[in-house]
């Protein structure tokens, strides 16, 4: 029996994780600090970028893989996350051309 999840199982797990993240973000300090909530969203980003491993026909995205690789080295600070947002904005403009 394979330990690899099916695409459907992976997407269901990710969706449940995101609902939990959203609930935690709204809970204030009861279920974790805003910094902890932000970290959980970045974990969700990692999971989303890993989707091609589990979802047949979905191609790996080199830009997104590069963003995930940067997560290991950034500080969980607003300015650093804004830097990642700017990278997304630049990439989005390239993809629209």
C-alpha positions, 0 to 999 in steps of 0.5 A: 500500500502506498503512503502517497495521498491521492490528489483528492485527499491532498486537496481536502487536507489543504482545504481543512488546514486553510479553514483552521488557519482562518479560524485561528486568525480571527480568534485573536490571542485565544488560539495563537498570536497573529505571528503564529497565524501568519506562519500557518498561512505560509505553511499552507503556501508550501502545501499548495506549491507541493500540489503537483506531487499529488495532483495528476496533470498539475505542473510544478511552478518554478516561480512558486518553488523559488518563493517557497525556498525563500521562506526558510531564510526570511524573518516573519516580519511584515516588511519581508512578507511585503517583499514577497508580495512585490515579487508576486506582483512583478511575476503577475505582470510578466504572466499577463503579457 
